[in-house]
Amino acid sequence: MPAHTMKAIRLHEFGGPEVLRYEDVPVPEAGPGEVLIRVHAAGLNPPDWYAREGMPDVPAELKPPMELPLIPGTDVSGVVAAVGAGVDGFAAGDEVFGLLRFPAVLQSDAYAEYVTAPASDLARKPAAVDHVHAAALAMSGLTAWQFLIELGHDHPSPFQKAQHRPMALDSGKTVLVNGAAGGVGHLALQLAKWQGARVIAVASGAHQDFLRELGADEVIDYTQDRPEDVARDLDLVLDNVGGPHSRRFLRTLKRGGALYPVYFGEFDDEENAKLGVTVTATQVRANGAQLAELGRLHEEGTIRVAIDSTFSLEDAQAAHKRAAEGHLRGKIVLTVA
């Protein structure tokens, strides 16, 4: 049985990386339908630093509830320490990984030695995949999967009423992935190739060899060329940068094409209809069954997760500072002793 207290990262106020404190907190208990996980690794994601900052750019009416003190993090890989009532699929000693409770809970206490998780959010960690890579796969892998392969839920995006429906990809499709070296981007590139599509990757020139190794058919160095000026007749653009400038990619699409901005911006439905293109997005949701598929693809070598850097749990401040520098190649992961 675990001890009564554990080490965790908490914030008692919103702000920069310096608000992340390494301290003792009570070990949580698994409730009905939950498991208690002894965490071995926790992945970092943009919602972690948005939450740490207090989401200052989000209107108050759209902010999810965040009570302080707060333990950040949603992505974990570890070993089941105990199971709650009604859990049949897991037992103590099982190695598991998952994206926990997202987006119902923006932060699910993953930066800690122990965390509870709904059993439905978890998948068994493949034996050939270590905890660092499994933790790195969760949110980014599910985001790429739900945008490109299978949505797996009927919840609309908070930014539009239109339901996202992934385009069927095959050898006749050309896909451009913007922000291809990042966490979501490098996995999306590989999933599109797995489906047979021709993939154009957009990133800085420093990542060209890395992206070619992952299967990119063409790499556009955005420091030399604007992708919206040189790419044409695309079937699909997955824009991992997104935001207000995402509509610049509309001119790269052929009629019948689609633009998927991961961070949604403002679009004109009439303009989209006139161009004959579709613009939809979704919000990633925890899904243990989809994670199991991603874990299988990783174990088989069909996809791989790149690790930008690792930091110990107590060095979470340094990990967030690395994230703030940008230009990541893959994922940042916290390791838990």
C-alpha positions in Angstrom: 0.0 0.0 0.0 1.2 3.5 -0.7 2.3 5.9 2.1 -0.1 8.5 3.4 1.7 11.4 1.8 3.5 11.8 -1.6 5.5 14.4 -3.5 3.6 16.5 -6.0 3.9 19.8 -7.9 1.3 22.3 -6.9 0.5 25.9 -7.6 -1.1 28.1 -5.0 -1.3 31.1 -7.3 -1.3 31.7 -11.1 1.8 32.9 -12.8 5.1 31.8 -14.5 7.0 28.6 -13.9 8.2 29.9 -10.5 4.7 29.3 -9.0 5.2 25.5 -9.4 6.1 24.1 -6.0 7.4 20.7 -5.1 5.8 19.7 -1.8 4.1 17.0 0.3 0.4 16.3 -0.2 -2.0 13.5 0.8 -2.1 10.4 -1.4 -5.5 10.2 -3.2 -7.9 7.2 -2.9 -9.5 5.5 -5.8 -13.2 5.9 -5.9 -15.8 3.7 -7.7 -14.7 3.0 -11.3 -11.2 4.4 -10.6 -7.7 3.1 -10.2 -4.9 4.5 -8.2 -1.7 4.8 -10.3 1.9 4.9 -9.0 3.2 7.5 -11.6 6.4 6.8 -13.4 6.2 9.6 -16.0 3.9 12.6 -16.7 3.7 14.3 -20.1 3.5 18.1 -20.5 0.9 19.7 -22.7 -0.1 23.3 -23.6 -3.2 23.1 -21.2 -0.7 22.7 -18.3 0.9 26.1 -18.9 -2.4 27.7 -19.8 -3.8 26.6 -16.4 -0.6 27.6 -14.6 -1.1 31.1 -16.0 -4.7 31.2 -15.0 -5.8 31.3 -18.7 -5.6 35.1 -18.9 -6.6 35.3 -22.5 -9.8 33.3 -22.1 -13.1 35.2 -21.3 -14.3 34.6 -17.8 -17.5 32.9 -19.0 -15.5 30.3 -20.9 -12.9 29.5 -18.3 -13.3 26.1 -16.7 -13.3 26.0 -12.9 -9.8 25.8 -11.4 -9.6 25.7 -7.6 -6.2 26.5 -5.9 -4.1 24.8 -4.8 -3.9 22.8 -8.0 -1.8 19.9 -9.2 -1.2 20.2 -12.9 -1.0 17.5 -15.5 -3.3 15.1 -17.4 -0.9 12.6 -19.1 0.6 9.7 -17.1 2.2 6.3 -17.4 2.6 4.1 -14.4 1.6 1.0 -12.4 -1.8 0.3 -10.9 -1.4 0.5 -7.1 -5.0 -0.1 -6.1 -8.5 -0.4 -7.8 -11.8 1.1 -6.7 -15.2 -0.6 -6.6 -16.5 -1.8 -9.9 -13.2 -2.0 -11.7 -12.9 -5.2 -13.6 -10.3 -4.5 -16.4 -7.3 -3.7 -14.3 -5.5 -5.1 -11.2 -2.7 -4.0 -9.0 0.6 -4.3 -10.8 -0.7 -3.6 -14.3 1.2 -1.1 -16.3 -1.1 1.6 -17.7 -1.1 5.0 -19.4 -3.7 7.5 -20.2 -5.1 11.0 -20.7 -7.1 11.6 -17.5 -10.5 13.2 -17.3 -9.8 15.7 -20.1 -11.6 18.0 -21.0 -14.1 17.6 -18.2 -11.3 18.4 -15.8 -8.6 20.7 -17.3 -5.9 19.4 -14.9 -6.1 16.0 -13.4 -3.2 16.0 -10.8 -0.7 14.1 -12.9 2.4 15.9 -11.7 2.6 13.6 -8.6 3.8 10.3 -7.3 0.2 8.9 -7.3 -2.9 9.9 -9.2 -6.4 8.5 -9.5 -7.9 7.9 -12.9 -11.2 6.6 -14.4 -10.5 3.1 -15.6 -12.2 4.0 -19.0 -9.4 6.6 -19.6 -6.6 4.1 -19.4 -5.0 1.5 -21.7 -2.5 -1.1 -20.9 1.0 0.1 -21.6 2.7 -2.2 -24.2 5.7 -4.0 -22.7 8.0 -2.7 -25.5 7.1 1.0 -24.8 8.7 2.6 -21.8 6.9 4.9 -19.4 8.4 8.1 -20.8 7.2 7.4 -24.3 3.8 6.2 -23.1 3.2 9.3 -21.1 4.3 11.4 -24.1 1.8 9.7 -26.3 -1.5 10.3 -24.5 -2.9 13.8 -25.3 -0.9 14.4 -28.4 -1.6 11.0 -29.9 -5.3 11.2 -29.1 -5.5 14.7 -30.6 -3.9 13.5 -33.9 -6.1 10.4 -33.9 -9.4 12.2 -33.2 -8.6 14.9 -35.9 -7.4 12.5 -38.6 -8.6 8.9 -37.9 -11.7 8.5 -35.7 -13.5 11.1 -33.6 -14.9 8.5 -31.2 -17.4 10.8 -29.5 -20.3 13.1 -30.4 -19.4 16.2 -28.4 -19.2 19.3 -30.6 -16.2 21.6 -30.4 -16.7 24.5 -28.0 -15.9 26.8 -30.9 -18.4 25.7 -33.6 -21.6 23.8 -33.9 -20.5 21.8 -36.9 -19.5 18.2 -36.1 -16.0 17.3 -36.9 -15.8 14.3 -39.3 -12.3 13.1 -40.2 -11.6 12.9 -43.9 -10.9 9.4 -45.2 -7.2 9.3 -46.1 -5.5 7.1 -48.7 -2.8 7.2 -51.4 -4.8 9.7 -53.5 -4.8 12.4 -50.7 -2.2 15.1 -50.0 -2.1 16.3 -46.4 -0.1 19.3 -45.2 0.8 19.3 -41.5 1.7 22.7 -40.1 3.8 22.6 -36.9 4.9 19.1 -37.9 7.8 18.8 -35.5 5.7 19.4 -32.4 3.9 17.0 -30.1 0.7 16.6 -32.2 2.3 17.4 -35.5 4.9 14.7 -35.6 2.3 12.0 -34.6 -0.2 13.4 -37.1 2.4 13.2 -39.9 3.0 9.5 -39.1 -0.7 8.6 -38.8 -1.4 10.2 -42.2 1.4 8.2 -43.7 0.1 5.1 -42.1 -3.2 5.7 -44.0 -1.2 6.1 -47.3 -1.4 9.8 -47.8 1.3 12.0 -49.3 2.4 14.3 -46.5 3.9 17.8 -46.7 5.4 18.9 -43.3 5.9 22.5 -42.3 8.5 23.4 -39.7 11.8 25.2 -39.4 14.7 23.9 -41.5 16.4 22.5 -38.4 13.8 19.8 -38.3 14.0 18.7 -41.9 16.0 15.5 -41.4 13.8 14.5 -38.4 10.6 14.9 -40.4 12.0 13.0 -43.4 12.9 10.2 -41.1 9.2 10.1 -39.9 8.0 9.8 -43.5 7.4 13.3 -44.8 7.4 13.4 -48.6 8.1 17.1 -48.6 9.3 19.6 -46.0 8.6 23.3 -46.2 10.9 25.5 -44.1 8.6 28.3 -43.0 11.6 30.5 -42.3 12.4 30.5 -46.0 8.9 30.1 -47.6 5.4 30.8 -46.6 3.5 27.5 -46.9 0.4 29.3 -48.1 2.4 30.7 -51.0 4.0 27.5 -52.2 1.5 24.7 -51.4 -1.5 24.2 -53.7 -4.2 21.6 -54.5 -4.2 20.1 -51.0 -6.9 17.7 -49.8 -6.3 18.5 -46.1 -4.4 20.9 -43.9 -4.0 20.0 -40.2 -2.9 23.3 -38.7 -1.3 22.7 -35.3 -0.5 26.4 -34.9 -4.0 27.5 -35.7 -5.5 30.7 -34.3 -6.4 33.9 -36.2 -3.9 33.2 -39.0 -5.2 29.7 -39.8 -7.5 30.9 -42.6 -4.4 31.7 -44.7 -4.4 28.0 -45.6 -7.8 28.2 -47.3 -6.1 29.1 -50.6 -4.0 26.0 -50.6 -7.0 23.7 -50.7 -8.7 22.2 -53.7 -12.5 22.2 -53.9 -13.7 19.5 -51.6 -10.7 19.9 -49.3 -10.7 20.5 -45.6 -8.8 22.6 -43.0 -8.6 21.4 -39.4 -7.2 24.0 -37.1 -6.2 22.5 -33.7 -6.5 25.9 -32.1 -9.6 27.3 -33.7 -9.7 30.8 -35.3 -12.3 32.9 -36.9 -13.7 31.7 -40.2 -16.4 32.9 -42.6 -18.9 30.1 -43.4 -19.9 31.9 -46.6 -16.3 32.2 -47.8 -15.8 28.5 -47.0 -18.9 27.5 -49.0 -17.8 29.7 -51.9 -14.4 28.0 -52.0 -16.0 24.6 -51.6 -14.0 23.6 -48.5 -14.8 22.4 -45.0 -13.3 23.9 -41.8 -13.9 21.9 -38.6 -12.2 21.2 -35.3 -12.7 19.2 -32.2 -11.5 19.1 -28.6 -9.5 16.1 -27.7 -11.2 13.8 -25.2 -9.9 11.0 -23.0 -10.4 7.6 -24.6 -8.8 4.4 -23.4 -9.8 2.3 -26.4 -8.2 4.7 -28.8 -5.1 4.9 -26.7 -4.8 1.1 -26.9 -4.7 1.4 -30.7 -2.0 4.1 -30.5 0.0 1.9 -28.1 -0.2 -1.0 -30.5 1.0 1.1 -33.4 3.9 2.4 -31.3 4.9 -1.1 -30.2 4.8 -2.3 -33.8 7.0 0.6 -34.9 4.4 2.1 -37.2 4.6 5.3 -35.2 7.1 6.6 -32.7 7.0 9.4 -30.1 9.9 11.8 -30.2 11.1 13.1 -26.8 12.3 16.7 -26.8 13.6 16.5 -23.2 13.0 14.9 -19.8 13.0 16.5 -16.3 12.6 15.0 -12.9 9.3 15.8 -11.1 11.0 18.3 -8.8 12.4 20.2 -11.8 8.9 21.0 -13.2 9.8 24.7 -13.3 12.7 23.9 -15.6 10.4 21.8 -17.8 7.9 24.7 -18.1 10.7 27.1 -19.0 11.8 24.7 -21.7 8.2 24.6 -23.1 8.1 28.4 -23.1 11.2 28.5 -25.3 9.2 26.8 -28.1 10.5 25.1 -31.2 10.0 21.7 -29.5 10.9 18.5 -31.3 8.3 16.1 -29.9 7.3 16.0 -26.2 8.6 17.1 -22.8 8.2 14.5 -20.0 8.5 14.6 -16.2 10.0 11.4 -14.7 8.9 10.3 -11.3 11.3 8.3 -9.1 
